[in-house]
Every structure is written in C-alpha cells, then in structure tokens.
Amino acid sequence: MKRIFVSAGLAVIGVSGLHAADTYAPDVTALDATKIWSVSGTLRGFYDDNYTTAHNDADGKRASWGFEFSPSLSFLVPLQQTEIGLRYTYGLYYYQDRENLGQNPIDQSHTADLWIDHAFTERVEGKIEDTFAVSQEPQLTSQATSEPFRVEGNNINNVGVVSLHTELTMLFSTDLGYQNTYIQYQNHGATQADVTPTTPPGVFFTPSGQPGTGKGNSLAGILDQDDHLIWLNLNYMYAPDLTLFVGYQFGLNDYIGNEPIGFSIPAYSAGVGNPYYYSSSLNSDSHYIYVGGQYAFNESLSATLKVGAEITDNDNLPSFDHQSTWNVTPYADAAATYTYLPGSYVQVGLTQSENSSDIADPDPNTGDLTLYEESTVVYGSINQQITPYLLGSVIGRWQYSTWHGGQYNNGAQSLYNIGLNLSYSISEHFSAELGYNFDYLAASSGVASYTRNQEYIGFTASY
C-alpha cells in the first residue's frame, strides 16, 4: 500500500472541507499497514496577502511572508479482530509582518486523530473515531459552524463518533451511531452592555442602568456548542452493486457560551424587564428523515445519494421572540468518484443542510433573533498523475448560505475556495511541492467580505 504524506497547514487552507464528508478520523487504510508507526515532516515557505482575513477595504488587512513547519507521527496497531490508529500533527506558522509590528509572530495548531475498528463477529462491526483540533484557521476549527474568518486564540473543535454496523441477513443491514461535537472559542466575555445598541445614543440602558456600548456579542457566546447526534439506517442490498437505505437522525444542539448575545429593541420599548437573548436561546432539536442509495456503475465510477428533510425546533426562545420555532428545510448529501487512470481521479459532491451562524443580530424592527444558516455546498477535486513522479491536483469549493431570522433575514453570503498543487516525488522518502490557494467571501446586507491569496513552496520527508 502506498504511503501518504500526512501534514496540516497551508496545503489545507482554503481546501479543508472540500470532501464535505463527516469530520470523522480517517480510515486506517490511509496508513501503511506494513508498519506499526510512521513519521513525516513538512517545511514550507509562503506568502499570504491577507493573513488576518480582514475586509478588503479595512485598515487591518495585512500581508506577510513566512514559513510553516508541520511534523506528524502516526501509529497503526493491527490485531486479529481489531485495528487501532492514532495520528498527531503539529503546525507552527511564522509571520514576518507580525514580527515587524512587534507582535507574536507565531501561530500554532494541534490536530489529533484516533480510531478503533473492532469486528465482534462476522456480521457485527463497531468503530470509535475522534478528531481533535486546536487552531486559529477556520478550516481546522469550524466544521460544524459557518465562521469563515481567522480567529485569534486557541479555538477547539472535537468530533467523536461511535458506530455499529450489523448484517441482519444477506440482504438487510443496519447502521447505528452517535456523534458528539464540541466547539469552544477563546473569544468570550460579552456583557449586557456590549450587546445593548447605541443607536440612537443614550437611549438604551441595561437593567442596572449602564448605557449600551454596541461592541456586540463574542464568538464563544454564539458558537460554543456541545451537540449530540444519533442515527439509525436500514440498508437493503437491491443488487450486488446497488444498496438502498432509509434513515432517521435526531440532533440535540446545546449552546454553552452562557453569555448575552442579543438585545430586542421592541421588547425593551414594551417594558420587558430582561430584553436580552442568551447563548441558550439558540438551543434546538433537529429531526432528519431521508432515503438514499449507493451505486457502483463499474470499477471506475461510484456514487452515493441521500435526500430528505430536516425539521428544527428552536424551543428555547424567549416569549418576546415571535417567529415560528418550527422550521423545515431540505437535507441532501451527494457524492461521486471517477477513476479514469491509475492514480488519476475526479470527485464531485453537494451537501444541503442547516448550520450554526456566526451572526446573531436581532432584527431592530421585530426583535427576532438570527437562528441559523441554511447552506448549500458544492465541491470537487481533480487529481492527475502527470508522470510517475509528478502529481497535480485542483480542488474547489463553493458554499452559499442564507440567514434565517434576525437583522439579515434572507441575506446571503458565498464562500469560494480554490487550491492548486504540484507534488514531485524526489525519492521514496522525499517530495517537493508548489501550490496556490484562493479564498473569497462575498456577503450581502453589509456583512464584511474578503479575499485571500496564498502561495507556498516546500518539502516533505516521511518514513
């Protein structure tokens, strides 16, 4: 089995999430099964023309040269009925511009993957998977949210999964699973005065008599979560190359920031004693009902499709929010892979679902809170083995999101990511690469947009 080079850093910036699959840890087949351990290290130089992901016209937009060092250590323990895998990747990023400004020039990231696959019997298989990430870049820490901006601090994202596959008969099988998603941002500490508006000046005051500052909510207040998802699929093998399934998922979204996140002007004007929204106001229950199938057209082309509906109940809104708590939105996940030559393939896909919003601003006229975003993601990649030693790849992603409720109700933002990479194998243990990434956030309703260009060149060693 060919070993892959494992690293986290600039190669995934603007590219991460393009697979649009679950954020589970990778399968053990991604490692060299002939070795119990492997180690790799990547060193890259880069130029980033907007490392702060600042608005295009903002004074805070900064460019910088820098370098990245990213070592990785992996373990794979194959037993008779069990496979255990562990991988840790460290990322260090140095920005010359921040050194010139007298700021800390170093960013760091930590990513750890754990997976355990155990066959209880010939018909029953269980998996435990966990992915933990600490970073400032949105691609590594916001899989479950829509936060598209770089955020200072040690921001945590952890996704843990327990699943059980059972072959009931030759034709029928089930998949039962549970997923926990934990998100924590270091940006916290918003007060009632911060979310109390200042327009017009001197009109709005907190219950303690403080005037509003209008600073706004913190990211921890609207994005810190401890979410739970459980699902059950019933699968039917209609033909050797076609499997159909029907499924149900239940999600419990618990926002744990424990801070004020919004202020209702109509409730304040009506004399409500506590006209504030809090983190827990975003709590919701979700029900997913779907059908789908997996089909292998031939040895080179395969596809999966899942379509259904997501029913959401925002059951913890205060009484002064008068929007409907029940909402129904489409839910879909489709993907296809075509291998047209050895080492060369095309992947495309689409997802449609709800996700957390990085904006909570209530509507100044109705007082309604922004509840979530509805997002459509289209992604694709091409990997071309140009020569036996030269591999080229193009990866693209487009996410279109609309806000539900709040000041920007029905407003939209589009996030575009493009990644280009050339990798040349110098020897069995060394490779060189050259790449370019482009990010573009286009938003309506006065929300900040930005562009970001990154070029990099580097080397990877693995053993």
C-alpha positions as CSV (number, residue, x, y, z in Angstrom):
1,M,0.0,0.0,0.0
2,K,1.4,3.4,-1.0
3,R,2.2,5.6,2.0
4,I,0.6,9.1,2.0
5,F,2.3,12.2,3.5
6,V,0.4,13.4,6.5
7,S,0.6,17.1,7.3
8,A,-1.7,20.0,8.4
9,G,-1.0,23.5,7.3
10,L,-1.1,25.8,4.2
11,A,-1.8,22.8,1.9
12,V,-5.3,22.6,3.5
13,I,-6.0,26.3,4.0
14,G,-8.8,27.1,1.5
15,V,-9.1,23.4,0.8
16,S,-10.2,21.8,4.0
17,G,-13.8,20.7,4.0
18,L,-13.8,20.1,0.2
19,H,-14.6,16.5,0.7
20,A,-17.8,17.6,2.5
21,A,-17.9,14.3,4.3
22,D,-18.3,13.7,8.0
23,T,-15.4,15.0,10.1
24,Y,-14.5,11.6,11.3
25,A,-11.0,10.4,11.7
26,P,-9.6,8.9,8.5
27,D,-9.7,5.1,8.0
28,V,-6.7,3.0,8.9
29,T,-6.2,2.1,5.2
30,A,-4.9,5.6,4.8
31,L,-1.7,4.5,6.6
32,D,0.9,1.9,5.6
33,A,-0.4,-1.3,7.2
34,T,3.1,-2.9,7.0
35,K,4.5,-0.6,9.7
36,I,3.3,0.0,13.2
37,W,4.4,3.6,13.1
38,S,5.3,6.3,10.5
39,V,6.6,9.9,10.8
40,S,6.7,12.8,8.5
41,G,7.7,16.4,8.4
42,T,6.8,19.3,6.1
43,L,8.6,22.6,5.7
44,R,7.1,25.3,3.5
45,G,7.8,28.9,2.8
46,F,4.7,31.0,1.9
47,Y,3.3,34.5,1.1
48,D,-0.1,35.4,2.4
49,D,-1.7,38.6,1.2
50,N,-4.4,38.7,3.9
51,Y,-3.5,36.5,6.9
52,T,-5.9,38.4,9.1
53,T,-8.9,37.6,6.8
54,A,-9.8,41.3,7.1
55,H,-12.3,43.2,5.0
56,N,-11.0,44.2,1.6
57,D,-11.2,47.9,2.5
58,A,-10.2,47.6,6.2
59,D,-7.1,49.1,7.7
60,G,-6.4,45.7,9.4
61,K,-5.7,43.9,6.2
62,R,-2.1,42.7,6.4
63,A,0.2,40.7,4.1
64,S,3.2,38.6,5.2
65,W,6.0,36.3,4.1
66,G,6.5,33.3,6.4
67,F,7.2,29.7,6.9
68,E,5.4,26.6,8.2
69,F,6.8,23.6,10.0
70,S,4.5,20.6,10.4
71,P,5.7,17.3,11.8
72,S,3.3,14.3,12.1
73,L,3.5,11.0,14.0
74,S,1.2,8.0,13.3
75,F,0.7,4.6,14.9
76,L,-1.3,1.7,13.5
77,V,-1.8,-1.5,15.5
78,P,-3.4,-4.3,13.6
79,L,-4.7,-7.1,15.8
80,Q,-6.7,-10.2,15.0
81,Q,-10.1,-8.6,15.1
82,T,-9.2,-5.0,15.9
83,E,-7.3,-2.1,14.3
84,I,-6.2,0.8,16.4
85,G,-4.9,4.0,14.8
86,L,-3.5,7.3,16.3
87,R,-2.1,10.3,14.5
88,Y,-0.9,13.6,15.8
89,T,0.1,16.6,13.7
90,Y,1.6,19.8,15.0
91,G,1.7,23.0,13.0
92,L,3.9,26.1,13.5
93,Y,3.4,29.2,11.4
94,Y,5.8,32.2,11.4
95,Y,4.6,35.6,10.0
96,Q,7.3,38.1,9.3
97,D,4.9,41.0,9.2
98,R,3.8,40.4,12.8
99,E,7.5,40.3,13.9
100,N,7.9,43.7,12.2
101,L,4.9,45.1,14.2
102,G,6.3,43.9,17.5
103,Q,3.6,41.2,17.8
104,N,3.9,37.5,18.5
105,P,4.8,36.1,15.0
106,I,3.9,32.5,15.8
107,D,0.7,30.6,15.3
108,Q,0.3,27.0,16.4
109,S,-2.1,24.2,15.7
110,H,-2.6,20.7,17.1
111,T,-4.6,18.0,15.3
112,A,-5.1,14.5,16.7
113,D,-7.0,11.6,15.2
114,L,-7.9,8.3,17.0
115,W,-9.8,5.4,15.5
116,I,-10.6,1.9,16.7
117,D,-12.2,-0.7,14.4
118,H,-13.4,-4.0,16.0
119,A,-15.2,-6.9,14.4
120,F,-17.2,-8.5,17.2
121,T,-18.4,-11.3,14.8
122,E,-18.5,-11.8,11.0
123,R,-21.7,-9.8,11.0
124,V,-21.2,-7.1,13.6
125,E,-18.5,-4.4,13.4
126,G,-18.0,-1.4,15.7
127,K,-15.9,1.8,15.3
128,I,-14.8,4.5,17.7
129,E,-13.4,7.7,16.0
130,D,-12.3,11.0,17.3
131,T,-10.8,14.1,15.7
132,F,-9.5,17.0,17.9
133,A,-8.2,20.3,16.6
134,V,-6.9,23.5,18.1
135,S,-6.2,26.3,15.7
136,Q,-6.9,29.9,14.6
137,E,-7.7,29.0,11.0
138,P,-11.4,28.4,10.2
139,Q,-10.8,25.4,8.1
140,L,-9.5,23.5,11.1
141,T,-11.9,24.6,13.8
142,S,-15.3,25.4,12.2
143,Q,-16.5,22.2,10.6
144,A,-19.8,22.5,12.4
145,T,-20.2,26.2,12.1
146,S,-20.1,28.9,9.4
147,E,-17.3,31.0,10.9
148,P,-15.3,31.9,7.8
149,F,-12.8,34.2,9.4
150,R,-9.4,33.6,11.1
151,V,-9.9,33.9,14.9
152,E,-7.2,34.6,17.4
153,G,-6.8,32.2,20.3
154,N,-6.7,28.5,21.0
155,N,-10.0,27.6,19.4
156,I,-11.1,24.0,20.0
157,N,-13.1,21.6,17.8
158,N,-13.7,18.0,18.7
159,V,-15.8,15.4,16.9
160,G,-16.3,12.0,18.5
161,V,-18.2,9.1,16.8
162,V,-19.3,5.7,18.0
163,S,-21.0,3.5,15.3
164,L,-22.2,-0.1,14.9
165,H,-22.8,-1.9,11.6
166,T,-24.9,-5.1,11.8
167,E,-25.5,-7.6,9.0
168,L,-29.0,-8.9,9.8
169,T,-29.3,-11.1,6.7
170,M,-27.7,-11.5,3.3
171,L,-29.8,-8.5,2.1
172,F,-30.6,-6.4,5.1
173,S,-28.2,-4.5,7.5
174,T,-28.3,-1.6,9.9
175,D,-26.1,1.3,10.9
176,L,-26.5,2.7,14.4
177,G,-24.3,5.7,15.5
178,Y,-23.8,8.5,17.9
179,Q,-21.7,11.7,17.3
180,N,-20.7,14.4,19.8
181,T,-19.4,17.7,18.5
182,Y,-17.7,20.1,21.0
183,I,-16.7,23.7,20.0
184,Q,-15.1,26.3,22.2
185,Y,-13.8,29.7,21.1
186,Q,-11.3,31.7,23.2
187,N,-13.1,34.9,22.2
188,H,-15.6,35.3,25.1
189,G,-16.7,37.7,27.9
190,A,-19.5,39.7,26.3
191,T,-21.8,41.6,28.8
192,Q,-25.3,43.0,28.6
193,A,-23.8,46.5,27.9
194,D,-21.8,45.0,24.9
195,V,-24.9,43.7,23.2
196,T,-27.0,46.8,24.0
197,P,-27.1,49.1,20.9
198,T,-26.0,52.7,21.0
199,T,-28.3,54.0,18.2
200,P,-29.7,56.4,18.8
201,P,-27.1,57.4,21.5
202,G,-28.1,57.3,25.1
203,V,-31.5,55.7,24.6
204,F,-30.9,52.1,25.6
205,F,-29.6,51.0,29.0
206,T,-29.1,47.7,30.8
207,P,-31.3,46.8,33.7
208,S,-28.5,48.0,36.0
209,G,-28.6,51.4,34.3
210,Q,-25.4,51.1,32.2
211,P,-25.6,52.6,28.7
212,G,-25.0,50.3,25.8
213,T,-21.6,50.1,24.2
214,G,-22.6,48.4,21.0
215,K,-19.5,46.2,20.9
216,G,-21.5,43.1,20.1
217,N,-21.5,39.5,21.2
218,S,-18.5,37.2,21.5
219,L,-17.9,34.2,19.2
220,A,-18.0,32.0,22.3
221,G,-21.5,33.3,23.1
222,I,-23.0,32.3,19.7
223,L,-20.8,29.4,18.6
224,D,-19.6,27.4,21.7
225,Q,-21.6,24.1,21.5
226,D,-21.9,20.6,22.9
227,D,-24.0,18.9,20.2
228,H,-25.3,15.3,20.1
229,L,-26.5,13.4,17.1
230,I,-27.8,9.8,17.0
231,W,-28.9,7.9,13.8
232,L,-30.3,4.6,12.6
233,N,-30.1,3.5,8.9
234,L,-31.8,0.4,7.5
235,N,-29.9,-0.9,4.4
236,Y,-31.2,-3.1,1.6
237,M,-28.9,-4.7,-0.9
238,Y,-31.1,-4.5,-4.0
239,A,-28.3,-5.8,-6.3
240,P,-24.6,-6.6,-5.8
241,D,-23.7,-3.1,-6.9
242,L,-26.7,-1.2,-5.5
243,T,-27.6,-0.7,-1.9
244,L,-30.7,1.4,-0.9
245,F,-31.3,2.8,2.6
246,V,-33.8,4.7,4.7
247,G,-32.8,6.5,7.9
248,Y,-33.6,8.8,10.8
249,Q,-31.3,11.2,12.8
250,F,-32.0,13.1,16.0
251,G,-29.9,16.1,16.9
252,L,-29.7,18.0,20.1
253,N,-27.9,21.3,19.8
254,D,-26.8,22.8,23.1
255,Y,-25.1,26.2,23.1
256,I,-22.9,26.5,26.2
257,G,-21.4,30.0,25.9
258,N,-23.6,31.3,28.8
259,E,-23.4,34.9,27.6
260,P,-25.8,37.6,26.3
261,I,-25.9,37.5,22.5
262,G,-28.6,40.0,21.5
263,F,-30.9,42.8,22.5
264,S,-34.6,43.1,21.4
265,I,-35.4,46.8,20.8
266,P,-39.2,46.1,20.6
267,A,-39.1,44.2,23.9
268,Y,-37.2,47.0,25.5
269,S,-39.7,49.5,24.2
270,A,-42.6,47.4,25.5
271,G,-41.1,47.5,29.0
272,V,-39.8,43.9,29.2
273,G,-37.5,43.7,32.2
274,N,-34.9,41.5,30.6
275,P,-35.0,42.1,26.8
276,Y,-31.9,40.0,26.1
277,Y,-31.1,36.8,24.2
278,Y,-28.6,34.5,25.7
279,S,-26.5,31.6,24.3
280,S,-29.1,29.1,25.3
281,S,-31.7,30.9,23.3
282,L,-30.2,29.2,20.2
283,N,-30.7,25.7,21.6
284,S,-32.7,23.4,19.2
285,D,-33.8,19.9,18.5
286,S,-33.5,18.5,14.9
287,H,-35.1,15.6,13.2
288,Y,-33.7,14.3,9.9
289,I,-35.7,11.9,7.7
290,Y,-34.0,10.7,4.5
291,V,-33.7,8.0,1.8
292,G,-30.7,7.2,-0.4
293,G,-28.5,4.7,-2.1
294,Q,-25.0,3.7,-3.1
295,Y,-24.3,2.5,-6.6
296,A,-21.2,1.2,-8.3
297,F,-21.7,1.8,-12.0
298,N,-18.4,0.0,-12.7
299,E,-14.9,-0.4,-11.2
300,S,-14.1,3.2,-12.1
301,L,-17.3,5.1,-11.2
302,S,-19.3,5.1,-8.0
303,A,-21.9,7.4,-6.4
304,T,-23.9,7.9,-3.2
305,L,-27.1,10.0,-2.7
306,K,-29.0,10.9,0.4
307,V,-32.1,13.2,0.3
308,G,-34.7,14.2,2.8
309,A,-35.8,16.9,5.2
310,E,-34.6,18.5,8.4
311,I,-37.2,19.6,10.9
312,T,-35.8,22.0,13.5
313,D,-37.4,23.2,16.8
314,N,-35.8,26.2,18.4
315,D,-37.6,25.5,21.6
316,N,-35.8,27.9,24.0
317,L,-36.6,31.3,22.5
318,P,-37.9,33.9,25.0
319,S,-41.5,34.8,24.8
320,F,-40.8,38.2,23.2
321,D,-39.4,36.5,20.1
322,H,-42.5,35.9,17.9
323,Q,-41.0,34.0,14.9
324,S,-42.0,30.4,14.4
325,T,-39.9,27.9,16.4
326,W,-40.6,25.1,13.9
327,N,-38.9,25.1,10.5
328,V,-38.5,22.5,7.7
329,T,-35.5,22.7,5.3
330,P,-34.1,20.3,2.6
331,Y,-31.4,17.9,3.6
332,A,-29.1,16.3,1.0
333,D,-25.7,14.7,0.6
334,A,-24.5,13.5,-2.8
335,A,-21.0,12.4,-4.0
336,A,-19.4,10.7,-6.9
337,T,-15.9,9.4,-7.7
338,Y,-14.5,8.6,-11.1
339,T,-11.1,7.0,-11.5
340,Y,-10.1,7.5,-15.2
341,L,-6.4,6.4,-15.0
342,P,-4.3,4.7,-12.3
343,G,-3.5,7.4,-9.8
344,S,-5.9,9.9,-11.5
345,Y,-9.5,10.6,-10.4
346,V,-12.3,13.1,-10.1
347,Q,-14.5,13.7,-7.1
348,V,-17.6,15.9,-7.0
349,G,-20.3,16.4,-4.4
350,L,-23.1,18.5,-2.9
351,T,-24.5,19.0,0.6
352,Q,-27.6,20.8,1.8
353,S,-28.2,21.4,5.5
354,E,-28.6,23.8,8.4
355,N,-25.6,25.1,10.4
356,S,-24.8,27.5,13.2
357,S,-24.4,31.1,12.2
358,D,-21.5,33.4,13.2
359,I,-24.1,36.3,13.3
360,A,-26.8,36.6,15.9
361,D,-28.0,40.2,15.4
362,P,-31.8,40.6,16.2
363,D,-34.0,42.4,13.8
364,P,-34.3,46.0,15.1
365,N,-38.0,46.2,13.9
366,T,-39.3,42.8,15.0
367,G,-36.7,41.8,17.7
368,D,-36.4,38.3,16.2
369,L,-33.0,36.6,16.7
370,T,-30.9,35.1,13.9
371,L,-31.3,31.3,14.5
372,Y,-29.1,29.6,11.9
373,E,-27.9,29.5,8.4
374,E,-29.1,27.2,5.6
375,S,-26.1,26.3,3.4
376,T,-25.6,24.6,0.1
377,V,-22.0,23.4,-0.6
378,V,-20.7,22.2,-4.0
379,Y,-17.2,20.8,-4.1
380,G,-14.9,18.9,-6.4
381,S,-11.4,17.8,-7.0
382,I,-9.2,16.5,-9.8
383,N,-6.0,14.5,-9.1
384,Q,-3.8,13.9,-12.2
385,Q,-0.8,11.7,-12.2
386,I,1.1,13.7,-14.8
387,T,4.2,11.5,-14.7
388,P,5.2,8.6,-12.4
389,Y,6.9,11.2,-10.1
390,L,4.7,14.3,-10.7
391,L,1.1,14.7,-9.3
392,G,-1.1,17.7,-9.9
393,S,-4.4,18.5,-8.1
394,V,-7.1,21.1,-8.3
395,I,-9.6,21.4,-5.5
396,G,-12.6,23.8,-5.4
397,R,-15.5,24.5,-3.0
398,W,-18.4,26.9,-3.1
399,Q,-20.7,27.5,-0.1
400,Y,-23.9,29.6,-0.4
401,S,-25.6,30.4,2.9
402,T,-28.7,32.4,3.8
403,W,-29.5,33.6,7.3
404,H,-32.8,32.6,9.0
405,G,-34.3,35.2,11.2
406,G,-32.6,38.3,12.6
407,Q,-31.4,41.6,11.1
408,Y,-30.1,39.9,7.9
409,N,-33.0,37.5,7.4
410,N,-32.8,36.0,3.9
411,G,-29.5,37.8,3.3
412,A,-26.7,35.6,1.9
413,Q,-23.0,35.1,1.7
414,S,-20.9,32.9,-0.6
415,L,-17.5,31.5,0.3
416,Y,-15.3,30.4,-2.6
417,N,-12.1,28.2,-2.1
418,I,-9.7,27.1,-4.8
419,G,-6.5,25.1,-4.3
420,L,-3.8,24.2,-6.8
421,N,-0.9,21.9,-6.0
422,L,2.0,20.2,-7.8
423,S,3.9,17.5,-5.9
424,Y,7.1,15.8,-7.1
425,S,8.4,12.6,-5.6
426,I,12.2,13.0,-5.3
427,S,12.7,9.6,-3.7
428,E,10.8,7.1,-1.6
429,H,11.1,9.4,1.4
430,F,11.2,12.9,0.0
431,S,8.9,15.1,-2.1
432,A,8.7,18.7,-3.2
433,E,5.6,20.8,-3.7
434,L,4.4,24.1,-5.1
435,G,0.9,25.5,-4.6
436,Y,-1.6,28.3,-4.6
437,N,-4.8,28.9,-2.6
438,F,-7.5,31.5,-3.1
439,D,-10.4,32.4,-0.7
440,Y,-13.2,34.8,-1.4
441,L,-16.0,35.6,0.9
442,A,-18.8,37.6,-0.8
443,A,-21.6,38.7,1.6
444,S,-24.7,40.8,1.3
445,S,-26.5,43.0,3.9
446,G,-23.4,44.9,5.0
447,V,-21.5,41.9,6.3
448,A,-17.8,42.1,5.7
449,S,-16.3,40.4,2.7
450,Y,-12.7,39.5,2.0
451,T,-10.2,37.9,-0.5
452,R,-7.1,36.0,0.4
453,N,-4.3,34.7,-1.8
454,Q,-1.6,32.3,-0.6
455,E,1.4,30.9,-2.5
456,Y,3.7,28.2,-1.0
457,I,6.7,26.0,-1.8
458,G,8.1,23.3,0.4
459,F,9.4,19.8,1.0
460,T,8.1,16.8,2.8
461,A,10.1,13.9,4.3
462,S,8.4,10.7,5.5
463,Y,9.5,7.4,6.9
